[in-house]
Amino acid sequence: MKVTQAEYVISAVSPKQYPTENIPEIALAGRSNVGKSSFINKLIQRKSLARTSSKPGKTQTLNYYLINEQFYFVDVPGYGYAKVSKKEREKWGSMMETYFQSRKPLKAVILVTDIRHEPTKDDIQMYQYLKYHQLPVIVIATKLDKIPKNKQAQFKKRTQTVLELDKDDHLIAFSSETAEGKEQAWAAIRHYLAK
């Protein structure tokens, strides 16, 4: 997909702040610091539309990015970061729950993991939660450039096995450095936007 327009629109914390024009949404979930912002930026070929941070736990709202005036990427707060207070985590949790359970324009969720490591308990929990709510999932296993070519298939298989990936869900190995997996990611996104 050629992205000619991409803009940050709003940071929402409750349904009354969600955009109202009812265009499709693709949400992005993942551990803090796993590379969600780098993934968005690489996909849309912008250096810093989505703010990357060296401080995990920075995204604390649902950040809406309008792409080609056709759909939204919705970046949700990262999970699994210990330095955030329990109270703060609960607040994010209920905000995300409200969004995932009630948002009609939500077409699919991109779950960003790190291919170098086995999916964490939090990754597994997040995947199971999304499946419980019958949401289609595109798993983006990022940092592919850090794995030797001859081991990539094995690492990808491990992610698939540990998450117990549903046969209808996509698993795409991706690199924000080399853009490997970018076309497959767009193909998967287009597939759900068309539904």
C-alpha positions in Angstrom: 0.0 0.0 0.0 1.3 3.4 -0.9 0.8 5.8 2.0 0.3 9.3 0.8 -1.2 10.7 4.0 -0.6 9.8 7.7 -1.5 11.9 10.6 -1.8 11.7 14.3 -5.5 12.5 15.2 -6.2 12.0 18.9 -5.2 10.3 22.1 -8.3 8.8 23.6 -8.9 7.3 27.1 -12.6 6.7 26.8 -15.3 5.9 24.2 -16.6 9.5 24.2 -13.2 10.5 22.7 -13.1 7.9 20.0 -13.4 9.2 16.4 -17.0 9.1 15.2 -16.8 8.8 11.5 -16.9 5.0 11.7 -14.0 4.1 9.4 -12.1 0.8 9.9 -9.5 0.5 12.7 -6.5 -1.8 13.1 -5.2 -1.8 16.7 -1.6 -2.5 17.7 -0.8 -4.3 20.9 2.5 -5.5 22.3 4.9 -5.4 25.2 6.4 -2.0 26.1 9.6 -1.5 24.0 8.9 -4.3 21.6 8.9 -1.9 18.6 5.3 -1.1 17.8 6.2 2.6 16.9 9.1 1.5 14.7 6.8 -1.0 13.0 4.2 1.8 12.3 6.8 4.2 11.1 8.4 1.6 8.8 5.1 0.6 7.3 4.1 4.1 6.5 7.6 5.3 5.7 7.7 8.1 8.2 10.6 8.6 10.5 8.6 9.6 13.6 4.8 9.8 13.2 4.5 7.3 16.0 6.8 8.4 18.8 9.5 5.8 19.7 10.8 6.1 23.2 13.7 4.6 25.1 11.4 4.8 28.1 9.1 1.8 28.2 5.5 2.4 29.3 5.3 5.8 27.5 2.1 5.1 25.6 -0.7 5.7 28.1 -3.6 6.4 25.8 -5.2 5.0 22.7 -3.3 6.9 20.0 -5.2 7.3 16.7 -3.3 7.7 13.4 -5.3 8.3 10.2 -3.8 6.6 7.2 -4.7 7.8 3.6 -8.0 9.0 5.1 -9.2 5.4 4.8 -8.5 3.7 8.2 -6.9 4.2 11.6 -4.0 2.6 13.2 -4.7 2.6 17.0 -1.7 2.2 19.2 -2.7 0.9 22.6 -0.5 1.1 25.8 2.3 -1.5 26.0 2.0 -4.2 28.6 4.4 -6.1 30.9 6.3 -3.1 32.1 7.0 -3.4 35.8 7.8 0.2 36.7 4.3 1.3 36.1 2.2 1.4 39.3 -0.4 -1.3 39.8 -3.1 1.4 39.9 -1.9 2.8 36.6 -1.8 -0.7 35.0 -5.4 -1.4 36.1 -6.5 1.9 34.6 -4.9 1.0 31.3 -6.3 -2.5 31.5 -9.9 -1.3 31.8 -9.4 1.3 29.1 -8.1 -1.4 26.7 -10.8 -3.8 27.7 -13.5 -1.2 26.9 -11.9 -0.6 23.6 -11.4 -4.3 22.6 -14.8 -5.4 23.7 -17.0 -2.6 22.4 -15.3 -1.0 19.4 -17.4 -1.8 16.3 -15.0 -0.4 13.6 -12.1 -2.6 14.9 -11.2 -5.0 12.1 -8.1 -6.8 13.5 -5.4 -6.5 16.1 -1.7 -6.5 15.2 0.2 -8.2 18.1 3.8 -7.2 18.0 6.3 -9.7 19.5 10.1 -10.1 19.5 11.1 -13.0 17.3 14.4 -13.4 19.2 12.6 -14.5 22.3 9.9 -17.0 23.1 6.6 -15.1 23.5 6.2 -14.1 27.1 3.3 -15.0 29.5 2.0 -11.5 28.8 2.1 -12.1 25.0 0.3 -15.4 25.4 -2.3 -13.8 27.7 -2.9 -11.0 25.3 -3.3 -13.4 22.3 -5.8 -15.6 24.3 -7.7 -12.5 25.4 -8.1 -11.3 21.8 -9.2 -14.7 20.6 -11.7 -14.9 23.5 -13.2 -11.7 22.1 -13.1 -13.3 18.6 -10.8 -10.7 17.2 -8.7 -11.6 14.2 -4.9 -11.3 15.0 -1.9 -10.5 12.8 1.2 -11.5 14.8 4.2 -9.4 13.7 7.4 -11.0 15.0 9.8 -8.1 14.8 13.6 -7.8 15.0 14.0 -10.4 12.3 17.3 -8.8 11.1 18.9 -10.0 14.5 18.4 -13.7 13.6 20.7 -15.6 11.3 19.0 -16.4 8.0 19.3 -20.2 8.5 17.5 -20.0 11.9 14.6 -17.7 11.0 12.1 -20.4 10.1 12.8 -22.2 13.4 12.3 -19.0 15.4 9.1 -18.2 13.5 7.8 -21.8 14.2 8.6 -21.3 17.9 6.4 -18.2 18.1 3.6 -20.0 16.3 3.8 -23.0 18.7 4.1 -21.0 21.9 1.1 -18.8 21.0 -0.9 -21.8 19.8 -1.7 -19.7 16.8 -5.2 -20.1 15.3 -5.0 -21.3 11.7 -6.9 -18.2 10.5 -4.4 -15.8 12.0 -1.3 -14.4 10.3 2.2 -14.6 11.6 4.7 -12.4 9.8 8.4 -12.1 10.6 9.4 -8.5 10.3 12.4 -6.1 10.4 12.1 -2.4 10.9 15.7 -2.2 9.8 15.4 -3.9 6.4 11.6 -3.7 5.8 11.5 -7.5 5.4 7.9 -8.6 5.9 6.5 -5.2 5.0 4.6 -6.4 1.9 3.1 -9.4 3.8 2.1 -7.1 6.7 0.3 -4.7 4.2 -1.4 -7.7 2.5 -2.7 -9.0 5.9 -4.0 -5.5 6.8 -5.7 -5.1 3.5 -7.3 -8.5 3.9 -9.1 -7.3 7.1 -9.8 -3.8 5.9 -11.7 -5.3 3.0 -14.0 -7.4 5.2 
